């Protein structure tokens, strides 16, 4: 799969895993930047029990102007493409959010559910996968 394959959607929501780490945030921001440049309505979200508090992540988000927002479990984005970055929809480390269309972009093995799947487990980071796409 290539990132251009998903350009058929005008509304794109990118979800990181709960308690996102730098790779999840960077991967999501790479996707955000690509789709924003293509004129898409795009946002980055995460969920889970806690909001981002680690000082290094807060600094990364602030200094890089990464527009990531916390949303509640079960949020439904309707007629949108939900891309899970560095995680897989319906897996254990990501809270269930919903949209009419699901894509998975991840460097972990798994059995996540989605209409589109790009899983490359031999890569060391999801950011590398996003770059290669």
N, CA, C and O atoms as CSV, one atom per row, in Angstrom:
chain,resi,resn,atom,element,x,y,z
A,1,UNK,N,N,0.848,-1.181,0.000
A,1,UNK,CA,C,0.000,0.000,0.000
A,1,UNK,C,C,0.894,1.246,0.000
A,1,UNK,O,O,1.971,1.265,0.595
A,2,UNK,N,N,0.420,2.253,-0.671
A,2,UNK,CA,C,1.081,3.555,-0.684
A,2,UNK,C,C,0.156,4.569,-0.024
A,2,UNK,O,O,-1.060,4.377,0.001
A,3,UNK,N,N,0.718,5.633,0.504
A,3,UNK,CA,C,-0.112,6.671,1.121
A,3,UNK,C,C,-1.096,7.254,0.107
A,3,UNK,O,O,-2.212,7.633,0.462
A,4,UNK,N,N,-0.682,7.322,-1.132
A,4,UNK,CA,C,-1.562,7.871,-2.170
A,4,UNK,C,C,-2.812,7.014,-2.373
A,4,UNK,O,O,-3.829,7.518,-2.850
A,5,UNK,N,N,-2.752,5.736,-2.021
A,5,UNK,CA,C,-3.930,4.864,-2.151
A,5,UNK,C,C,-5.083,5.323,-1.269
A,5,UNK,O,O,-6.245,5.037,-1.560
A,6,UNK,N,N,-4.764,6.036,-0.191
A,6,UNK,CA,C,-5.781,6.470,0.766
A,6,UNK,C,C,-6.273,7.887,0.500
A,6,UNK,O,O,-7.107,8.403,1.244
A,7,UNK,N,N,-5.774,8.510,-0.540
A,7,UNK,CA,C,-6.173,9.880,-0.868
A,7,UNK,C,C,-7.603,9.983,-1.379
A,7,UNK,O,O,-8.093,11.089,-1.607
A,8,UNK,N,N,-8.277,8.866,-1.561
A,8,UNK,CA,C,-9.669,8.916,-2.005
A,8,UNK,C,C,-10.583,9.441,-0.891
A,8,UNK,O,O,-11.733,9.800,-1.144
A,9,UNK,N,N,-10.070,9.482,0.328
A,9,UNK,CA,C,-10.857,9.980,1.470
A,9,UNK,C,C,-10.526,11.441,1.719
A,9,UNK,O,O,-9.360,11.835,1.688
A,10,UNK,N,N,-11.552,12.243,1.966
A,10,UNK,CA,C,-11.316,13.663,2.231
A,10,UNK,C,C,-11.217,13.957,3.718
A,10,UNK,O,O,-10.621,14.960,4.109
A,11,UNK,N,N,-11.787,13.108,4.548
A,11,UNK,CA,C,-11.749,13.281,5.996
A,11,UNK,C,C,-10.941,12.132,6.595
A,11,UNK,O,O,-11.352,10.975,6.519
A,12,UNK,N,N,-9.794,12.453,7.191
A,12,UNK,CA,C,-8.880,11.431,7.702
A,12,UNK,C,C,-8.563,11.716,9.162
A,12,UNK,O,O,-8.188,12.829,9.529
A,13,UNK,N,N,-8.721,10.689,9.985
A,13,UNK,CA,C,-8.379,10.759,11.399
A,13,UNK,C,C,-7.258,9.755,11.644
A,13,UNK,O,O,-7.376,8.582,11.290
A,14,UNK,N,N,-6.174,10.220,12.249
A,14,UNK,CA,C,-5.023,9.365,12.534
A,14,UNK,C,C,-4.982,9.115,14.033
A,14,UNK,O,O,-4.918,10.056,14.824
A,15,UNK,N,N,-5.019,7.846,14.421
A,15,UNK,CA,C,-5.028,7.474,15.832
A,15,UNK,C,C,-3.728,6.782,16.213
A,15,UNK,O,O,-3.298,5.843,15.543
A,16,UNK,N,N,-3.102,7.249,17.293
A,16,UNK,CA,C,-1.953,6.552,17.856
A,16,UNK,C,C,-2.448,5.577,18.921
A,16,UNK,O,O,-3.615,5.606,19.309
A,17,UNK,N,N,-1.548,4.715,19.386
A,17,UNK,CA,C,-1.927,3.838,20.490
A,17,UNK,C,C,-2.076,4.660,21.771
A,17,UNK,O,O,-1.603,5.792,21.859
A,18,UNK,N,N,-2.740,4.067,22.753
A,18,UNK,CA,C,-2.893,4.709,24.055
A,18,UNK,C,C,-1.496,4.961,24.630
A,18,UNK,O,O,-0.548,4.228,24.349
A,19,UNK,N,N,-1.395,6.022,25.448
A,19,UNK,CA,C,-0.109,6.388,26.038
A,19,UNK,C,C,0.965,6.456,24.951
A,19,UNK,O,O,1.953,5.724,25.011
A,20,UNK,N,N,0.778,7.333,23.954
A,20,UNK,CA,C,1.671,7.348,22.785
A,20,UNK,C,C,3.120,7.661,23.148
A,20,UNK,O,O,3.404,8.443,24.056
A,21,UNK,N,N,4.017,7.029,22.411
A,21,UNK,CA,C,5.448,7.256,22.552
A,21,UNK,C,C,5.919,8.117,21.376
A,21,UNK,O,O,5.127,8.436,20.489
A,22,UNK,N,N,7.208,8.495,21.361
A,22,UNK,CA,C,7.689,9.348,20.269
A,22,UNK,C,C,7.481,8.757,18.879
A,22,UNK,O,O,7.167,9.500,17.949
A,23,UNK,N,N,7.645,7.451,18.705
A,23,UNK,CA,C,7.456,6.855,17.376
A,23,UNK,C,C,6.000,6.964,16.931
A,23,UNK,O,O,5.734,7.279,15.771
A,24,UNK,N,N,5.068,6.711,17.825
A,24,UNK,CA,C,3.650,6.812,17.472
A,24,UNK,C,C,3.294,8.246,17.081
A,24,UNK,O,O,2.590,8.474,16.097
A,25,UNK,N,N,3.782,9.199,17.854
A,25,UNK,CA,C,3.483,10.607,17.570
A,25,UNK,C,C,4.151,11.048,16.267
A,25,UNK,O,O,3.528,11.720,15.446
A,26,UNK,N,N,5.407,10.673,16.079
A,26,UNK,CA,C,6.119,11.049,14.850
A,26,UNK,C,C,5.473,10.416,13.620
A,26,UNK,O,O,5.349,11.068,12.583
A,27,UNK,N,N,5.065,9.161,13.725
A,27,UNK,CA,C,4.403,8.479,12.609
A,27,UNK,C,C,3.103,9.180,12.248
A,27,UNK,O,O,2.816,9.433,11.078
A,28,UNK,N,N,2.326,9.486,13.276
A,28,UNK,CA,C,1.055,10.178,13.048
A,28,UNK,C,C,1.290,11.556,12.435
A,28,UNK,O,O,0.552,11.970,11.541
A,29,UNK,N,N,2.298,12.258,12.904
A,29,UNK,CA,C,2.580,13.597,12.375
A,29,UNK,C,C,3.064,13.523,10.928
A,29,UNK,O,O,2.737,14.396,10.125
A,30,UNK,N,N,3.837,12.493,10.588
A,30,UNK,CA,C,4.238,12.310,9.187
A,30,UNK,C,C,3.035,12.098,8.294
A,30,UNK,O,O,2.943,12.684,7.216
A,31,UNK,N,N,2.109,11.257,8.740
A,31,UNK,CA,C,0.869,11.033,7.978
A,31,UNK,C,C,0.048,12.316,7.893
A,31,UNK,O,O,-0.465,12.663,6.828
A,32,UNK,N,N,-0.073,13.009,9.006
A,32,UNK,CA,C,-0.828,14.272,9.052
A,32,UNK,C,C,-0.260,15.268,8.039
A,32,UNK,O,O,-1.000,15.876,7.265
A,33,UNK,N,N,1.058,15.422,8.059
A,33,UNK,CA,C,1.710,16.390,7.165
A,33,UNK,C,C,1.484,16.035,5.701
A,33,UNK,O,O,1.227,16.913,4.877
A,34,UNK,N,N,1.579,14.754,5.379
A,34,UNK,CA,C,1.368,14.304,4.007
A,34,UNK,C,C,-0.064,14.614,3.551
A,34,UNK,O,O,-0.264,15.223,2.500
A,35,UNK,N,N,-1.048,14.199,4.336
A,35,UNK,CA,C,-2.447,14.371,3.917
A,35,UNK,C,C,-2.894,15.827,3.981
A,35,UNK,O,O,-3.729,16.249,3.182
A,36,UNK,N,N,-2.361,16.590,4.903
A,36,UNK,CA,C,-2.681,18.021,4.967
A,36,UNK,C,C,-2.187,18.711,3.692
A,36,UNK,O,O,-2.883,19.558,3.132
A,37,UNK,N,N,-0.985,18.344,3.236
A,37,UNK,CA,C,-0.422,18.922,2.007
A,37,UNK,C,C,-1.257,18.548,0.781
A,37,UNK,O,O,-1.218,19.246,-0.232
A,38,UNK,N,N,-2.008,17.454,0.870
A,38,UNK,CA,C,-2.884,17.029,-0.227
A,38,UNK,C,C,-4.281,17.642,-0.109
A,38,UNK,O,O,-5.178,17.293,-0.877
A,39,UNK,N,N,-4.469,18.552,0.851
A,39,UNK,CA,C,-5.737,19.259,0.985
A,39,UNK,C,C,-6.815,18.496,1.743
A,39,UNK,O,O,-7.996,18.828,1.646
A,40,UNK,N,N,-6.417,17.484,2.492
A,40,UNK,CA,C,-7.397,16.682,3.227
A,40,UNK,C,C,-7.721,17.328,4.574
A,40,UNK,O,O,-6.906,18.054,5.144
A,41,UNK,N,N,-8.921,17.051,5.065
A,41,UNK,CA,C,-9.310,17.438,6.417
A,41,UNK,C,C,-8.771,16.328,7.319
A,41,UNK,O,O,-9.295,15.214,7.300
A,42,UNK,N,N,-7.751,16.611,8.094
A,42,UNK,CA,C,-7.039,15.569,8.829
A,42,UNK,C,C,-6.769,16.000,10.263
A,42,UNK,O,O,-6.522,17.174,10.537
A,43,UNK,N,N,-6.819,15.029,11.176
A,43,UNK,CA,C,-6.493,15.298,12.569
A,43,UNK,C,C,-5.811,14.090,13.171
A,43,UNK,O,O,-5.939,12.970,12.676
A,44,UNK,N,N,-5.066,14.341,14.274
A,44,UNK,CA,C,-4.384,13.292,15.024
A,44,UNK,C,C,-5.065,13.177,16.374
A,44,UNK,O,O,-5.299,14.180,17.049
A,45,UNK,N,N,-5.387,11.939,16.770
A,45,UNK,CA,C,-6.045,11.713,18.048
A,45,UNK,C,C,-5.410,10.521,18.779
A,45,UNK,O,O,-4.724,9.688,18.187
A,46,UNK,N,N,-5.665,10.479,20.067
A,46,UNK,CA,C,-5.326,9.322,20.883
A,46,UNK,C,C,-6.349,9.244,21.996
A,46,UNK,O,O,-7.101,10.191,22.226
A,47,UNK,N,N,-6.378,8.120,22.685
A,47,UNK,CA,C,-7.327,7.927,23.770
A,47,UNK,C,C,-6.639,7.117,24.861
A,47,UNK,O,O,-5.413,7.013,24.883
A,48,UNK,N,N,-7.418,6.552,25.752
A,48,UNK,CA,C,-6.866,5.743,26.821
A,48,UNK,C,C,-7.176,6.324,28.185
A,48,UNK,O,O,-7.948,7.273,28.316
A,49,UNK,N,N,-6.560,5.738,29.195
A,49,UNK,CA,C,-6.848,6.150,30.571
A,49,UNK,C,C,-6.234,7.482,30.951
A,49,UNK,O,O,-6.788,8.200,31.783
A,50,UNK,N,N,-5.095,7.828,30.356
A,50,UNK,CA,C,-4.415,9.072,30.735
A,50,UNK,C,C,-4.053,9.891,29.500
A,50,UNK,O,O,-3.881,9.368,28.399
A,51,UNK,N,N,-3.947,11.170,29.727
A,51,UNK,CA,C,-3.498,12.069,28.673
A,51,UNK,C,C,-1.983,12.194,28.742
A,51,UNK,O,O,-1.376,11.858,29.758
A,52,UNK,N,N,-1.376,12.671,27.675
A,52,UNK,CA,C,0.074,12.815,27.590
A,52,UNK,C,C,0.561,13.760,28.685
A,52,UNK,O,O,0.080,14.885,28.819
A,53,UNK,N,N,1.532,13.272,29.469
A,53,UNK,CA,C,2.084,14.071,30.561
A,53,UNK,C,C,3.608,14.078,30.596
A,53,UNK,O,O,4.200,14.973,31.199
A,54,UNK,N,N,4.255,13.103,29.967
A,54,UNK,CA,C,5.712,13.031,30.011
A,54,UNK,C,C,6.304,14.307,29.424
A,54,UNK,O,O,5.889,14.771,28.362
A,55,UNK,N,N,7.275,14.860,30.131
A,55,UNK,CA,C,7.837,16.148,29.723
A,55,UNK,C,C,8.476,16.099,28.340
A,55,UNK,O,O,8.368,17.062,27.581
A,56,UNK,N,N,9.148,14.986,27.995
A,56,UNK,CA,C,9.782,14.917,26.676
A,56,UNK,C,C,8.745,14.891,25.555
A,56,UNK,O,O,8.976,15.448,24.482
A,57,UNK,N,N,7.597,14.243,25.801
A,57,UNK,CA,C,6.540,14.216,24.786
A,57,UNK,C,C,5.845,15.562,24.672
A,57,UNK,O,O,5.533,16.014,23.570
A,58,UNK,N,N,5.603,16.200,25.802
A,58,UNK,CA,C,4.994,17.537,25.786
A,58,UNK,C,C,5.904,18.494,25.030
A,58,UNK,O,O,5.427,19.304,24.236
A,59,UNK,N,N,7.211,18.409,25.267
A,59,UNK,CA,C,8.170,19.262,24.551
A,59,UNK,C,C,8.153,18.964,23.054
A,59,UNK,O,O,8.147,19.888,22.241
A,60,UNK,N,N,8.146,17.700,22.685
A,60,UNK,CA,C,8.105,17.308,21.269
A,60,UNK,C,C,6.860,17.882,20.589
A,60,UNK,O,O,6.947,18.475,19.514
A,61,UNK,N,N,5.720,17.702,21.218
A,61,UNK,CA,C,4.454,18.175,20.663
A,61,UNK,C,C,4.445,19.695,20.534
A,61,UNK,O,O,3.995,20.241,19.527
A,62,UNK,N,N,4.945,20.365,21.561
A,62,UNK,CA,C,4.952,21.831,21.569
A,62,UNK,C,C,5.924,22.390,20.535
A,62,UNK,O,O,5.559,23.248,19.731
A,63,UNK,N,N,7.165,21.900,20.558
A,63,UNK,CA,C,8.205,22.442,19.677
A,63,UNK,C,C,7.947,22.139,18.200
A,63,UNK,O,O,8.317,22.926,17.329
A,64,UNK,N,N,7.320,21.012,17.923
A,64,UNK,CA,C,7.044,20.630,16.532
A,64,UNK,C,C,5.633,21.023,16.080
A,64,UNK,O,O,5.234,20.732,14.952
A,65,UNK,N,N,4.888,21.681,16.962
A,65,UNK,CA,C,3.511,22.104,16.652
A,65,UNK,C,C,2.667,20.939,16.139
A,65,UNK,O,O,2.023,21.037,15.095
A,66,UNK,N,N,2.679,19.844,16.881
A,66,UNK,CA,C,1.927,18.653,16.495
A,66,UNK,C,C,0.511,18.768,17.057
A,66,UNK,O,O,0.340,18.796,18.275
A,67,UNK,N,N,-0.499,18.835,16.202
A,67,UNK,CA,C,-1.886,19.033,16.653
A,67,UNK,C,C,-2.558,17.722,17.068
A,67,UNK,O,O,-3.456,17.240,16.378
A,68,UNK,N,N,-2.134,17.158,18.172
A,68,UNK,CA,C,-2.686,15.899,18.647
A,68,UNK,C,C,-3.709,16.194,19.737
A,68,UNK,O,O,-3.482,17.049,20.593
A,69,UNK,N,N,-4.832,15.488,19.704
A,69,UNK,CA,C,-5.864,15.734,20.702
A,69,UNK,C,C,-6.354,14.439,21.338
A,69,UNK,O,O,-6.379,13.382,20.707
A,70,UNK,N,N,-6.734,14.550,22.582
A,70,UNK,CA,C,-7.265,13.424,23.346
A,70,UNK,C,C,-8.764,13.322,23.094
A,70,UNK,O,O,-9.475,14.325,23.151
A,71,UNK,N,N,-9.247,12.107,22.813
A,71,UNK,CA,C,-10.682,11.873,22.613
A,71,UNK,C,C,-11.127,10.706,23.480
A,71,UNK,O,O,-10.313,9.878,23.890
A,72,UNK,N,N,-12.402,10.649,23.750
A,72,UNK,CA,C,-12.958,9.608,24.619
A,72,UNK,C,C,-13.183,8.304,23.867
A,72,UNK,O,O,-13.419,8.291,22.659
A,73,UNK,N,N,-13.103,7.215,24.613
A,73,UNK,CA,C,-13.372,5.886,24.068
A,73,UNK,C,C,-14.738,5.858,23.396
A,73,UNK,O,O,-15.707,6.436,23.890
A,74,UNK,N,N,-14.790,5.175,22.262
A,74,UNK,CA,C,-16.049,5.023,21.552
A,74,UNK,C,C,-16.377,6.156,20.599
A,74,UNK,O,O,-17.405,6.111,19.923
A,75,UNK,N,N,-15.522,7.180,20.528
A,75,UNK,CA,C,-15.779,8.280,19.604
A,75,UNK,C,C,-15.942,7.718,18.195
A,75,UNK,O,O,-15.155,6.885,17.747
A,76,UNK,N,N,-16.972,8.188,17.513
A,76,UNK,CA,C,-17.255,7.733,16.153
A,76,UNK,C,C,-17.067,8.910,15.206
A,76,UNK,O,O,-17.732,9.938,15.337
A,77,UNK,N,N,-16.168,8.753,14.262
A,77,UNK,CA,C,-15.865,9.816,13.303
A,77,UNK,C,C,-16.682,9.693,12.019
A,77,UNK,O,O,-16.467,10.449,11.071
A,78,UNK,N,N,-17.612,8.749,11.986
A,78,UNK,CA,C,-18.549,8.632,10.873
A,78,UNK,C,C,-17.885,8.353,9.547
A,78,UNK,O,O,-17.054,7.453,9.431
A,79,UNK,N,N,-18.258,9.133,8.542
A,79,UNK,CA,C,-17.780,8.936,7.176
A,79,UNK,C,C,-16.366,9.485,7.027
A,79,UNK,O,O,-16.140,10.502,6.371
A,80,UNK,N,N,-15.427,8.792,7.648
A,80,UNK,CA,C,-14.022,9.198,7.617
A,80,UNK,C,C,-13.176,7.944,7.466
A,80,UNK,O,O,-13.664,6.821,7.597
A,81,UNK,N,N,-11.908,8.161,7.191
A,81,UNK,CA,C,-10.928,7.095,7.232
A,81,UNK,C,C,-10.184,7.232,8.548
A,81,UNK,O,O,-9.581,8.273,8.809
A,82,UNK,N,N,-10.216,6.210,9.372
A,82,UNK,CA,C,-9.446,6.167,10.611
A,82,UNK,C,C,-8.192,5.348,10.339
A,82,UNK,O,O,-8.270,4.159,10.030
A,83,UNK,N,N,-7.041,5.991,10.456
A,83,UNK,CA,C,-5.762,5.312,10.273
A,83,UNK,C,C,-5.153,5.093,11.653
A,83,UNK,O,O,-4.922,6.049,12.394
A,84,UNK,N,N,-4.895,3.835,11.998
A,84,UNK,CA,C,-4.170,3.571,13.230
A,84,UNK,C,C,-2.681,3.518,12.897
A,84,UNK,O,O,-2.242,2.723,12.066
A,85,UNK,N,N,-1.918,4.378,13.559
A,85,UNK,CA,C,-0.482,4.493,13.300
A,85,UNK,C,C,0.293,3.942,14.491
A,85,UNK,O,O,0.076,4.367,15.626
A,86,UNK,N,N,1.186,3.009,14.240
A,86,UNK,CA,C,1.995,2.351,15.260
A,86,UNK,C,C,1.126,1.495,16.183
A,86,UNK,O,O,1.498,1.219,17.323
A,87,UNK,N,N,-0.011,1.089,15.684
A,87,UNK,CA,C,-0.933,0.220,16.429
A,87,UNK,C,C,-1.939,-0.344,15.435
A,87,UNK,O,O,-1.927,-0.003,14.252
A,88,UNK,N,N,-2.813,-1.215,15.941
A,88,UNK,CA,C,-3.776,-1.854,15.053
A,88,UNK,C,C,-5.163,-1.828,15.673
A,88,UNK,O,O,-5.345,-2.192,16.835
A,89,UNK,N,N,-6.127,-1.398,14.891
A,89,UNK,CA,C,-7.519,-1.323,15.327
A,89,UNK,C,C,-7.961,-2.661,15.906
A,89,UNK,O,O,-7.733,-3.714,15.311
A,90,UNK,N,N,-8.597,-2.607,17.073
A,90,UNK,CA,C,-9.114,-3.792,17.784
A,90,UNK,C,C,-8.019,-4.610,18.471
A,90,UNK,O,O,-8.258,-5.758,18.847
A,91,UNK,N,N,-6.833,-4.044,18.640
A,91,UNK,CA,C,-5.774,-4.721,19.388
A,91,UNK,C,C,-5.763,-4.171,20.814
A,91,UNK,O,O,-6.486,-3.221,21.113
A,92,UNK,N,N,-4.961,-4.751,21.686
A,92,UNK,CA,C,-4.991,-4.456,23.104
A,92,UNK,C,C,-4.428,-3.122,23.553
A,92,UNK,O,O,-4.789,-2.644,24.629
A,93,UNK,N,N,-3.552,-2.500,22.767
A,93,UNK,CA,C,-2.925,-1.258,23.221
A,93,UNK,C,C,-3.569,0.002,22.642
A,93,UNK,O,O,-2.991,1.087,22.699
A,94,UNK,N,N,-4.757,-0.152,22.091
A,94,UNK,CA,C,-5.412,1.003,21.471
A,94,UNK,C,C,-6.907,0.968,21.804
A,94,UNK,O,O,-7.573,-0.054,21.638
A,95,UNK,N,N,-7.406,2.094,22.272
A,95,UNK,CA,C,-8.817,2.212,22.627
A,95,UNK,C,C,-9.664,2.218,21.365
A,95,UNK,O,O,-9.270,2.775,20.340
A,96,UNK,N,N,-10.830,1.593,21.450
A,96,UNK,CA,C,-11.730,1.539,20.294
A,96,UNK,C,C,-12.296,2.915,19.953
A,96,UNK,O,O,-13.016,3.531,20.739
A,97,UNK,N,N,-11.947,3.369,18.765
A,97,UNK,CA,C,-12.563,4.531,18.129
A,97,UNK,C,C,-13.125,4.000,16.820
A,97,UNK,O,O,-12.728,2.932,16.355
A,98,UNK,N,N,-14.039,4.738,16.233
A,98,UNK,CA,C,-14.749,4.187,15.083
A,98,UNK,C,C,-14.838,5.185,13.934
A,98,UNK,O,O,-14.872,6.398,14.141
A,99,UNK,N,N,-14.874,4.647,12.728
A,99,UNK,CA,C,-15.117,5.389,11.492
A,99,UNK,C,C,-15.610,4.378,10.472
A,99,UNK,O,O,-15.494,3.169,10.677
A,100,UNK,N,N,-16.155,4.870,9.388
A,100,UNK,CA,C,-16.693,3.973,8.363
A,100,UNK,C,C,-15.613,3.163,7.652
A,100,UNK,O,O,-15.887,2.095,7.104
A,101,UNK,N,N,-14.385,3.677,7.664
A,101,UNK,CA,C,-13.279,3.018,6.972
A,101,UNK,C,C,-12.062,2.994,7.896
A,101,UNK,O,O,-11.789,3.972,8.591
A,102,UNK,N,N,-11.336,1.884,7.903
A,102,UNK,CA,C,-10.192,1.711,8.802
A,102,UNK,C,C,-8.956,1.312,7.997
A,102,UNK,O,O,-9.023,0.462,7.110
A,103,UNK,N,N,-7.824,1.945,8.326
A,103,UNK,CA,C,-6.533,1.556,7.762
A,103,UNK,C,C,-5.551,1.334,8.902
A,103,UNK,O,O,-5.595,2.033,9.915
A,104,UNK,N,N,-4.679,0.374,8.736
A,104,UNK,CA,C,-3.649,0.059,9.716
A,104,UNK,C,C,-2.294,0.305,9.079
A,104,UNK,O,O,-2.003,-0.205,7.997
A,105,UNK,N,N,-1.466,1.092,9.759
A,105,UNK,CA,C,-0.080,1.283,9.346
A,105,UNK,C,C,0.759,1.014,10.588
A,105,UNK,O,O,0.742,1.798,11.536
A,106,UNK,N,N,1.496,-0.102,10.582
A,106,UNK,CA,C,2.167,-0.530,11.806
A,106,UNK,C,C,3.398,-1.370,11.490
A,106,UNK,O,O,3.477,-2.014,10.444
A,107,UNK,N,N,4.352,-1.352,12.410
A,107,UNK,CA,C,5.556,-2.165,12.258
A,107,UNK,C,C,5.573,-3.325,13.252
A,107,UNK,O,O,6.618,-3.937,13.471
A,108,UNK,N,N,4.440,-3.625,13.843
A,108,UNK,CA,C,4.319,-4.761,14.766
A,108,UNK,C,C,3.520,-5.885,14.099
A,108,UNK,O,O,2.731,-5.643,13.185
A,109,UNK,N,N,3.734,-7.099,14.564
A,109,UNK,CA,C,2.870,-8.193,14.137
A,109,UNK,C,C,1.533,-8.017,14.827
A,109,UNK,O,O,1.465,-7.415,15.898
A,110,UNK,N,N,0.486,-8.524,14.241
A,110,UNK,CA,C,-0.823,-8.420,14.865
A,110,UNK,C,C,-1.916,-8.893,13.937
A,110,UNK,O,O,-1.681,-9.275,12.790
A,111,UNK,N,N,-3.102,-8.855,14.468
A,111,UNK,CA,C,-4.270,-9.299,13.711
A,111,UNK,C,C,-5.347,-8.218,13.693
A,111,UNK,O,O,-6.536,-8.525,13.604
A,112,UNK,N,N,-4.938,-6.973,13.775
A,112,UNK,CA,C,-5.893,-5.871,13.787
A,112,UNK,C,C,-6.811,-5.884,12.582
A,112,UNK,O,O,-6.467,-6.389,11.513
A,113,UNK,N,N,-7.996,-5.310,12.784
A,113,UNK,CA,C,-9.022,-5.290,11.747
A,113,UNK,C,C,-8.988,-3.971,10.983
A,113,UNK,O,O,-8.853,-2.900,11.576
A,114,UNK,N,N,-9.112,-4.061,9.659
A,114,UNK,CA,C,-9.141,-2.849,8.855
A,114,UNK,C,C,-9.379,-3.151,7.390
A,114,UNK,O,O,-9.162,-4.268,6.921
A,115,UNK,N,N,-9.833,-2.126,6.675
A,115,UNK,CA,C,-10.049,-2.242,5.234
A,115,UNK,C,C,-8.723,-2.232,4.469
A,115,UNK,O,O,-8.601,-2.842,3.407
A,116,UNK,N,N,-7.734,-1.532,5.026
A,116,UNK,CA,C,-6.401,-1.429,4.428
A,116,UNK,C,C,-5.399,-1.787,5.519
A,116,UNK,O,O,-5.561,-1.389,6.672
A,117,UNK,N,N,-4.366,-2.537,5.152
A,117,UNK,CA,C,-3.380,-2.949,6.142
A,117,UNK,C,C,-1.983,-2.890,5.555
A,117,UNK,O,O,-1.716,-3.454,4.494
A,118,UNK,N,N,-1.111,-2.212,6.246
A,118,UNK,CA,C,0.304,-2.203,5.902
A,118,UNK,C,C,1.064,-2.498,7.196
A,118,UNK,O,O,1.265,-1.622,8.037
A,119,UNK,N,N,1.477,-3.757,7.326
A,119,UNK,CA,C,2.211,-4.202,8.511
A,119,UNK,C,C,3.552,-4.733,8.048
A,119,UNK,O,O,3.621,-5.651,7.231
A,120,UNK,N,N,4.612,-4.154,8.574
A,120,UNK,CA,C,5.964,-4.564,8.190
A,120,UNK,C,C,6.767,-4.776,9.478
A,120,UNK,O,O,7.474,-3.872,9.924
A,121,UNK,N,N,6.658,-5.962,10.074
A,121,UNK,CA,C,7.234,-6.186,11.394
A,121,UNK,C,C,8.757,-6.237,11.470
A,121,UNK,O,O,9.305,-6.217,12.572
A,122,UNK,N,N,9.451,-6.302,10.352
A,122,UNK,CA,C,10.903,-6.323,10.428
A,122,UNK,C,C,11.501,-4.925,10.578
A,122,UNK,O,O,12.707,-4.798,10.787
A,123,UNK,N,N,10.688,-3.877,10.477
A,123,UNK,CA,C,11.181,-2.509,10.648
A,123,UNK,C,C,11.265,-2.157,12.133
A,123,UNK,O,O,10.478,-2.649,12.942
A,124,UNK,N,N,12.212,-1.312,12.476
A,124,UNK,CA,C,12.410,-0.916,13.867
A,124,UNK,C,C,11.473,0.157,14.360
A,124,UNK,O,O,11.332,0.351,15.567
A,125,UNK,N,N,10.819,0.868,13.432
A,125,UNK,CA,C,9.901,1.929,13.849
A,125,UNK,C,C,8.802,2.119,12.813
A,125,UNK,O,O,8.973,1.827,11.629
A,126,UNK,N,N,7.689,2.609,13.290
A,126,UNK,CA,C,6.582,2.920,12.380
A,126,UNK,C,C,6.920,4.150,11.533
A,126,UNK,O,O,6.468,4.275,10.395
A,127,UNK,N,N,7.716,5.049,12.101
A,127,UNK,CA,C,8.132,6.233,11.338
A,127,UNK,C,C,8.865,5.834,10.062
A,127,UNK,O,O,8.683,6.462,9.019
A,128,UNK,N,N,9.684,4.806,10.139
A,128,UNK,CA,C,10.388,4.294,8.957
A,128,UNK,C,C,9.391,3.770,7.933
A,128,UNK,O,O,9.545,3.996,6.733
A,129,UNK,N,N,8.378,3.074,8.408
A,129,UNK,CA,C,7.343,2.555,7.513
A,129,UNK,C,C,6.611,3.686,6.805
A,129,UNK,O,O,6.410,3.637,5.592
A,130,UNK,N,N,6.210,4.712,7.568
A,130,UNK,CA,C,5.508,5.857,6.968
A,130,UNK,C,C,6.394,6.510,5.913
A,130,UNK,O,O,5.917,6.842,4.828
A,131,UNK,N,N,7.660,6.695,6.215
A,131,UNK,CA,C,8.593,7.314,5.258
A,131,UNK,C,C,8.671,6.474,3.975
A,131,UNK,O,O,8.693,7.019,2.871
A,132,UNK,N,N,8.712,5.149,4.130
A,132,UNK,CA,C,8.862,4.304,2.958
A,132,UNK,C,C,7.596,4.269,2.102
A,132,UNK,O,O,7.654,3.967,0.910
A,133,UNK,N,N,6.462,4.577,2.710
A,133,UNK,CA,C,5.197,4.550,1.975
A,133,UNK,C,C,5.021,5.805,1.131
A,133,UNK,O,O,4.010,5.950,0.444
